[in-house]
Amino acid sequence: MELFLGLLCLILLIIILLLVIKLLLLRRSADELRHEFAARLSEDTNVGIDLSTNDRKMKQLAADLDRQLLLLRKAQLRYSRGDQELKKAITNISHDLRTPLTAIYGYMDLLEQEDTSETVKNYLSVIRNRIQALKDLTEELFRYSVILSVDNHTETEPVSLNSAIEECIAGYYGTLKQTGIEPVIQMPEQQVVRSLNRQALLRILSNIVSNALKYSQGDFRITLEEDGTMQFQNQAESLDEVQVSHLFDRFYTVESGRNSTGLGLSIARTLTEEMKGEIDARYQNGNLIIIIRFPKTDLPS
């Protein structure tokens, strides 16, 4: 009896040992599968996931993941091609519209020089305003498509965020004064430097200031932190949380900004993300707050 119990214990011990070994092998296979899957996602390759295990189920799982990765690559390729075609179409359409719009504008100038009644003059004024709005939309569409289609912002240099903010505000000084907005700017004494494309950064800041001019009710506060976080805040009781959550969407406009093309903040987001930054908008206590963060990276020597 004791011999039987001893033999049974030995068999159980061997089974447990085999199960532990099996479990360890499965864990190693799971780790391999995780690393292989991450590598395939980051690489543009059709090489399948390769596992060292001979476990049939793990092999089947790897094969299934390979098939899904292949479908994902095909979908990404279709999306990329469609996106490029759409950008090209926008560029072509906006470019084709610029010539006839310029001609129409010229004929409007000639018409307004003619002797006409007050009613006709009023009609011409309305037409000119609509043509100007269409021209502005076409120009911004063209600029937007160029920004997305051409990688113009890969070249970086050490840029002082302090100086960039000051330069942007100086460029809008006349408009800000005309609208009665006195910006309050808070910045650290030391220069906050990041490796960025200077022109892209100025475009981002310009679009944000333009947005503040549309929605501000007289105040505009700009804060720069030592960690590179820039915050732009203005009172905007005409907005709400839902509208603010869509401000970065392409072509999105709100009632108070209906004359806008809805591209300014979308361009700001695109350029910020191209330079590995983050941009966000919040609505708190009737205030629109736009926050931009650029992480600290090694500066070019």
C-alpha positions as CSV (number, residue, x, y, z in Angstrom):
1,M,0.0,0.0,0.0
2,E,2.8,2.4,0.9
3,L,4.6,1.5,-2.3
4,F,1.4,2.3,-4.3
5,L,1.0,5.7,-2.5
6,G,4.6,6.5,-3.1
7,L,4.3,5.6,-6.8
8,L,1.1,7.7,-7.0
9,C,2.8,10.7,-5.4
10,L,5.7,10.3,-7.8
11,I,3.4,10.3,-10.8
12,L,1.5,13.3,-9.5
13,L,4.8,15.1,-9.0
14,I,5.9,14.3,-12.6
15,I,2.5,15.6,-13.9
16,I,2.8,18.8,-11.9
17,L,6.3,19.3,-13.1
18,L,5.2,18.8,-16.7
19,L,2.4,21.2,-16.2
20,V,4.7,23.8,-14.8
21,I,7.1,23.4,-17.7
22,K,4.1,23.6,-20.1
23,L,2.9,26.8,-18.4
24,L,6.4,28.4,-18.5
25,L,6.7,27.5,-22.2
26,L,3.2,29.1,-22.9
27,R,4.3,32.2,-21.0
28,R,7.4,32.4,-23.0
29,S,5.4,32.0,-26.2
30,A,3.0,34.7,-25.1
31,D,5.9,37.1,-24.5
32,E,7.3,36.2,-28.0
33,L,3.9,36.7,-29.5
34,R,3.5,40.1,-27.9
35,H,6.9,41.3,-29.0
36,E,6.6,39.9,-32.5
37,F,3.1,41.5,-32.9
38,A,4.4,44.9,-31.7
39,A,7.3,44.7,-34.1
40,R,5.1,43.8,-37.0
41,L,2.8,46.8,-36.3
42,S,5.8,49.2,-36.2
43,E,7.4,47.8,-39.4
44,D,6.2,47.9,-43.0
45,T,6.8,44.2,-43.7
46,N,4.9,41.1,-44.7
47,V,7.1,38.8,-42.7
48,G,4.9,36.6,-40.5
49,I,5.1,36.2,-36.7
50,D,7.7,33.6,-35.9
51,L,7.4,31.6,-32.6
52,S,9.9,29.2,-31.1
53,T,7.2,27.0,-29.6
54,N,5.7,23.9,-31.2
55,D,2.4,24.4,-29.4
56,R,-0.3,23.9,-32.0
57,K,-2.8,26.4,-30.4
58,M,-0.1,29.1,-30.1
59,K,0.9,28.5,-33.8
60,Q,-2.8,28.9,-34.8
61,L,-3.1,32.1,-32.8
62,A,0.0,33.5,-34.5
63,A,-1.4,32.6,-37.9
64,D,-4.7,34.2,-37.1
65,L,-2.9,37.4,-36.0
66,D,-0.8,37.3,-39.3
67,R,-4.0,37.3,-41.3
68,Q,-5.5,40.2,-39.3
69,L,-2.3,42.2,-39.7
70,L,-2.4,41.6,-43.5
71,L,-6.0,42.9,-43.6
72,L,-5.0,45.9,-41.4
73,R,-2.1,46.8,-43.8
74,K,-4.4,46.6,-46.8
75,A,-6.9,48.8,-45.1
76,Q,-4.2,51.3,-44.1
77,L,-2.9,51.3,-47.7
78,R,-6.4,52.1,-49.0
79,Y,-6.9,54.8,-46.5
80,S,-3.5,56.3,-47.3
81,R,-4.2,56.3,-51.0
82,G,-7.7,57.7,-50.5
83,D,-6.4,60.4,-48.2
84,Q,-3.7,61.5,-50.6
85,E,-6.2,61.6,-53.5
86,L,-8.5,63.7,-51.4
87,K,-5.7,66.1,-50.5
88,K,-4.7,66.3,-54.2
89,A,-8.3,66.9,-55.2
90,I,-8.7,69.7,-52.7
91,T,-5.5,71.3,-53.9
92,N,-6.6,71.1,-57.5
93,I,-10.1,72.4,-56.9
94,S,-9.0,75.3,-54.7
95,H,-6.3,76.2,-57.3
96,D,-8.9,76.1,-60.1
97,L,-11.3,78.3,-58.2
98,R,-8.7,81.1,-57.6
99,T,-8.5,82.2,-61.3
100,P,-12.3,82.7,-62.0
101,L,-12.7,84.3,-58.5
102,T,-10.0,86.8,-59.3
103,A,-11.7,87.6,-62.6
104,I,-15.1,88.0,-60.9
105,Y,-13.5,90.4,-58.4
106,G,-12.2,92.5,-61.3
107,Y,-15.6,92.7,-62.9
108,M,-17.1,93.7,-59.6
109,D,-14.7,96.6,-59.4
110,L,-15.8,97.7,-62.9
111,L,-19.5,97.4,-62.0
112,E,-19.1,99.5,-58.9
113,Q,-17.6,102.3,-61.0
114,E,-20.8,102.5,-63.1
115,D,-23.7,104.9,-62.3
116,T,-26.3,102.7,-60.6
117,S,-29.2,103.1,-58.3
118,E,-28.9,102.7,-54.5
119,T,-30.7,99.4,-54.8
120,V,-28.2,98.0,-57.3
121,K,-25.3,99.3,-55.1
122,N,-26.7,97.4,-52.2
123,Y,-27.0,94.3,-54.3
124,L,-23.4,94.7,-55.5
125,S,-22.2,95.2,-51.9
126,V,-23.8,91.9,-50.8
127,I,-22.4,90.1,-53.9
128,R,-18.9,91.5,-53.1
129,N,-19.1,90.3,-49.5
130,R,-20.1,86.8,-50.6
131,I,-17.3,86.7,-53.2
132,Q,-14.8,87.8,-50.6
133,A,-16.0,85.0,-48.2
134,L,-15.7,82.5,-51.0
135,K,-12.2,83.8,-51.9
136,D,-11.1,83.5,-48.3
137,L,-12.4,80.0,-48.1
138,T,-10.6,79.0,-51.3
139,E,-7.3,80.5,-50.1
140,E,-7.5,78.8,-46.8
141,L,-8.4,75.5,-48.5
142,F,-5.4,75.9,-50.7
143,R,-3.1,76.6,-47.8
144,Y,-4.6,73.8,-45.8
145,S,-4.1,71.2,-48.6
146,V,-0.5,72.4,-49.1
147,I,0.3,72.0,-45.4
148,L,-1.1,68.5,-45.4
149,S,0.4,67.4,-48.8
150,V,3.9,68.7,-48.4
151,D,6.2,67.9,-45.5
152,N,7.5,71.4,-45.0
153,H,8.0,71.2,-41.2
154,T,10.7,68.5,-40.8
155,E,13.5,70.9,-40.4
156,T,13.8,72.1,-36.8
157,E,16.0,74.5,-34.9
158,P,16.2,75.7,-31.3
159,V,13.2,78.1,-30.9
160,S,12.5,80.3,-27.9
161,L,8.8,80.0,-27.0
162,N,9.0,83.3,-25.2
163,S,10.2,85.1,-28.3
164,A,7.7,83.3,-30.6
165,I,4.8,84.4,-28.4
166,E,6.1,88.0,-28.3
167,E,6.6,88.1,-32.1
168,C,3.1,86.7,-32.8
169,I,1.4,89.2,-30.4
170,A,3.4,92.1,-31.9
171,G,2.1,91.1,-35.4
172,Y,-1.5,91.3,-34.1
173,Y,-1.0,94.5,-32.0
174,G,-3.0,96.7,-34.3
175,T,-5.9,94.3,-34.6
176,L,-6.0,93.6,-30.9
177,K,-6.0,97.3,-30.1
178,Q,-8.7,97.9,-32.6
179,T,-11.0,95.3,-31.0
180,G,-10.2,96.6,-27.5
181,I,-8.4,93.4,-26.4
182,E,-5.5,94.0,-24.1
183,P,-3.6,90.7,-23.8
184,V,-2.1,89.7,-20.4
185,I,1.1,87.7,-20.9
186,Q,2.9,85.7,-18.2
187,M,6.2,84.1,-19.0
188,P,9.2,82.9,-17.0
189,E,12.3,85.1,-17.1
190,Q,14.5,82.4,-18.6
191,Q,14.0,81.4,-22.2
192,V,12.0,78.2,-22.7
193,V,13.6,76.6,-25.8
194,R,12.3,73.7,-27.9
195,S,13.5,72.0,-31.1
196,L,10.7,73.1,-33.5
197,N,10.1,74.4,-36.9
198,R,9.8,78.1,-36.4
199,Q,7.4,78.9,-39.2
200,A,5.1,76.1,-38.2
201,L,5.1,77.4,-34.6
202,L,4.3,80.9,-35.6
203,R,1.4,79.6,-37.8
204,I,0.0,77.7,-34.8
205,L,0.2,80.8,-32.5
206,S,-1.3,83.0,-35.3
207,N,-4.3,80.7,-35.7
208,I,-4.9,80.6,-32.0
209,V,-4.7,84.4,-31.7
210,S,-7.1,84.7,-34.7
211,N,-9.5,82.4,-32.9
212,A,-9.3,84.5,-29.7
213,L,-10.2,87.6,-31.8
214,K,-13.4,85.8,-33.0
215,Y,-14.6,84.7,-29.6
216,S,-13.0,86.9,-27.0
217,Q,-15.2,89.3,-25.1
218,G,-12.4,91.7,-24.4
219,D,-9.9,89.6,-22.4
220,F,-7.0,87.4,-23.5
221,R,-4.5,85.8,-21.2
222,I,-1.4,83.9,-22.4
223,T,0.7,81.9,-19.9
224,L,3.9,80.1,-20.7
225,E,5.3,77.6,-18.1
226,E,8.9,76.5,-17.6
227,D,8.0,73.0,-18.8
228,G,7.0,74.3,-22.3
229,T,3.2,74.4,-21.7
230,M,1.4,77.3,-23.3
231,Q,-2.1,78.3,-22.2
232,F,-4.4,80.7,-24.1
233,Q,-7.5,81.8,-22.2
234,N,-10.3,84.2,-23.1
235,Q,-13.9,84.6,-22.0
236,A,-16.3,83.1,-24.6
237,E,-19.8,82.9,-23.2
238,S,-21.1,82.4,-26.7
239,L,-19.6,78.9,-26.7
240,D,-20.4,75.8,-24.8
241,E,-18.6,72.5,-24.0
242,V,-20.0,70.7,-27.0
243,Q,-18.8,73.4,-29.4
244,V,-15.4,73.6,-27.8
245,S,-15.0,69.8,-28.1
246,H,-15.3,70.2,-31.9
247,L,-13.1,73.2,-32.4
248,F,-10.3,71.2,-33.9
249,D,-12.5,69.3,-36.3
250,R,-12.0,70.2,-40.0
251,F,-14.5,72.7,-41.4
252,Y,-16.4,72.9,-38.0
253,T,-17.9,76.4,-37.4
254,V,-20.1,77.8,-34.7
255,E,-22.7,80.4,-35.0
256,S,-20.6,83.3,-33.7
257,G,-17.8,82.2,-36.1
258,R,-19.9,81.4,-39.2
259,N,-17.7,83.6,-41.4
260,S,-14.8,81.3,-40.6
261,T,-13.8,78.4,-42.8
262,G,-13.3,76.2,-39.7
263,L,-9.7,75.3,-40.6
264,G,-7.6,77.5,-38.4
265,L,-7.5,75.4,-35.3
266,S,-7.5,72.2,-37.4
267,I,-4.3,73.4,-39.0
268,A,-2.9,74.3,-35.6
269,R,-3.6,70.7,-34.4
270,T,-2.0,69.2,-37.5
271,L,1.2,71.2,-37.2
272,T,1.4,70.7,-33.4
273,E,1.1,66.9,-33.8
274,E,3.7,66.9,-36.6
275,M,6.2,68.4,-34.2
276,K,5.3,65.8,-31.5
277,G,3.3,68.2,-29.4
278,E,-0.1,68.1,-27.9
279,I,-3.0,70.5,-28.2
280,D,-6.2,70.6,-26.3
281,A,-9.2,72.8,-25.8
282,R,-11.3,73.2,-22.6
283,Y,-14.3,75.2,-21.6
284,Q,-14.4,76.2,-17.9
285,N,-16.6,78.8,-16.2
286,G,-17.4,80.6,-19.5
287,N,-13.7,80.6,-20.6
288,L,-12.2,79.0,-23.7
289,I,-8.8,77.5,-22.7
290,I,-6.4,76.2,-25.4
291,I,-3.4,74.3,-24.1
292,I,-0.3,73.4,-26.1
293,R,2.6,71.3,-24.8
294,F,5.9,70.6,-26.6
295,P,8.0,68.0,-24.8
296,K,11.6,68.7,-24.1
297,T,13.9,67.0,-26.6
298,D,17.6,67.1,-27.4
299,L,18.4,70.3,-29.2
300,P,20.4,70.0,-32.5
301,S,24.0,70.8,-32.1
